[in-house]
Amino acid sequence: MAAIYKRELRSYFHSMIGPVIVAVLVAFTGVYFMAYNLNAGYPYFAYTLSGALIVFLAIIPILTMRSFSEERKNKTDQLLLTAPISISKVVLGKFFSMATVLLIPNLIFCLFPLIIKAQGNAFFLVDYTSIFSFFLLGCVYISIGMFLSSLTESTIIAAISTFGVLLVLYLWKGIMQFMPSSAISGLVGVIVLLTILVSYIFQMTKNWLISGAIEVVGVIASIVTYIVKSSLFDNLLGNWLGKLDLTSIFTGIVENNIVDVSGLVLYLSIIAVFIFLTIQTIQKRRWS
Amino acid sequence: MIEVKNLVKKYGNHLAVDHLSFQIEKGQIYGFLGPNGAGKSTTMNIMTGYLGATEGQVMINGHDILKEPEEAKKCIGYLPELPPLYTDMKVEEYLQFVAELKKIDKKKREEEMEQVMKLAKLMDVRGRLIRNLSKGYRQRVGLAQAMIGFPEIIILDEPTVGLDPKQIIEIRELIRTLAKDHTVILSSHILAEVREVCDYIMIIAKGKLVASDTPQNLEHLMEGSEEIELTAKTTPENVHSILKKVNHLGEVELKETEEGTYAKVEVLDDADVKDDIFFAFAEAKCVLSSLQTKQVSLEDVFLELTGEEQSLEETTRNDRELIEESDRANRAADESAEEDESVEVDLEREEQRTTDECASEPGETEQVQIKQVSEEEKEDGSDL
């Protein structure tokens, strides 16, 4: 793992992608910092960070697009997969190297509250927690981008699809307002989600029996539940999917000074899920 | 050492490897031979753990490649068809990375890297970016990558494809050096190469193992009736009447050429009739400009075993076309050699080997060597 981590990190800083990402993120945040904190005199650095969140949409796809698609295109994955090292270590090595690239600007951000302090009052606890949460959210985005990169051989497709997914996540709160709230739409939503899950299971296992059985049992169970107690499905979609509003966990710290621990756990779980999915995708490709 | 049992690999409905089984013993050079798309690379990819098999088992030194992948992979150095190089790294950096990846002891790392770079003759380019290296050097970096850590088994997938004759000779020498204390498996669609380097040949066609033996035994496999070829400075009718007087001769095939008459004679009962033919022509005061036994070559075995649809006539016609083509190629090579001294030296070396080979295998014409050159020039074996 250490070998891959070191190689990846070196590669990011040889190829200018690393420095450019650090520079863009710091410069953009610097502009917001000047406008909000220095000019307007607002003492919270966290607020500045929430403005910089949109930069992730542009830089994370560029950071993650090459991670697996390029290896596959250049056939260098043959070296990694025939070396005496497990796939999970390859994936973790790559993930940590990308996280390290993202960590560098976040470490620089740690200086900004000190500058505010030099000018007067600063709120260190809020600011540093928000920097930590900002970094963690970036890692969630990295894990998603890495997974999408492992699905394709083209870096361009990897970048664009990552951008699309991140954009949807960024606008999640707004999209959720359009979710229908009636019980029947909740039922339909549950069945659609179930079908997506089952089709993924079928893709991975190629087993009609298991995936078919899960689908049938799931559909029957939801319909029976709907008939017995339809109120359970009221507003279900909005409630469930609303929990996936990742940015609000970060902005919650900024706006209300509330740290949502369950939200941070959700961040970590999503990272774990996408790392797992990346490993599975690579494993699966060996067998197809 | 390596045990492959009942290996099957399916790509959708296409059967790439079809119930392949073989064993590989220590300390020899094995050659996988087969036309393009025969399943050589797929088999190697499965053996090294890059691909999973649909069915079957691969044991490396007693470790199953699927159940104990790390133990099994430690015993293998693999050079795939396309060397897996990170072009944004320097040669030295790259080898350092591979050494680390293969979990070589930190203390030994430097020493082994030096050794490997010396063997692969990479000392001059150690500080250069791989991106800027030529194809030949990239291949050598790939080879160095496979050698690092000196694993017991070294698997090379078409190691000489796309190299010039000088580099091919160098790589072959390197493979021979490696074979002194490693087991080497290499794949190729070039017969001459496999014959040149390998102790043991496995011929694969359409995912099946069709033959596996030493090169000599494979040639014996095809030996049935012997044939004699001769050219005489006289008319076909004369040749026919002279040959009639010699015993143990079967069918005679005659053809008039510029120099006289070419005849192909079948020999019956394994008799040694060369002397008799010579004296018969001497008695008739007829000049015999050539007389030789035609031997079955590895090419014939290969074509027989791999080309089911091709009729024999078709293959011989292809052979002739090939020879003509390679003659042209040879002439071109000679011309370019005159321009470049260093290449000339190599061609001389090649010629030296050609004559050596002819000496060790009497009767076999230069066809093999010529063919080899032509195949190397074309860089693919679509003709087979």
Contacts between the chains, C-beta under 8 A, distances in Angstrom:
chain1	res1	chain2	res2	distance
A	2	B	100	7.2
A	3	B	97	5.9
A	3	B	100	3.7
A	3	B	101	4.7
A	4	B	101	7.2
A	6	B	97	7.7
A	6	B	100	7.7
A	7	B	86	7.3
A	7	B	89	7.7
A	7	B	97	5.0
A	10	B	93	7.8
A	11	B	86	7.1
A	11	B	88	6.0
A	11	B	89	7.7
A	14	B	88	5.6
A	15	B	88	6.1
A	74	B	84	7.5
A	74	B	85	7.9
A	74	B	86	7.9
A	74	B	87	7.6
A	75	B	80	6.5
A	75	B	82	4.8
A	75	B	84	5.6
A	76	B	84	4.4
A	76	B	85	7.0
A	76	B	86	6.0
A	77	B	84	7.5
A	78	B	45	7.7
A	78	B	50	5.4
A	78	B	78	7.5
A	78	B	80	4.6
A	78	B	84	4.7
A	79	B	84	3.7
A	79	B	98	7.1
A	79	B	101	7.4
A	79	B	145	7.1
A	80	B	101	7.5
A	81	B	49	6.8
A	81	B	50	5.0
A	82	B	48	4.4
A	82	B	49	5.7
A	82	B	50	5.2
A	82	B	73	6.1
A	82	B	76	7.0
A	82	B	78	4.9
A	82	B	80	8.0
A	83	B	73	6.4
A	83	B	98	7.7
A	83	B	101	4.6
A	83	B	102	5.9
A	84	B	69	7.6
A	84	B	70	4.5
A	84	B	71	7.6
A	84	B	73	4.2
A	84	B	74	4.5
A	84	B	102	6.3
A	84	B	103	6.1
A	85	B	70	7.1
A	85	B	101	6.2
A	85	B	103	7.7
A	86	B	69	7.4
A	86	B	70	6.9
A	286	B	50	7.0
A	286	B	51	5.4
A	286	B	52	4.5
A	287	B	51	7.8
A	287	B	52	4.3
A	287	B	54	8.0
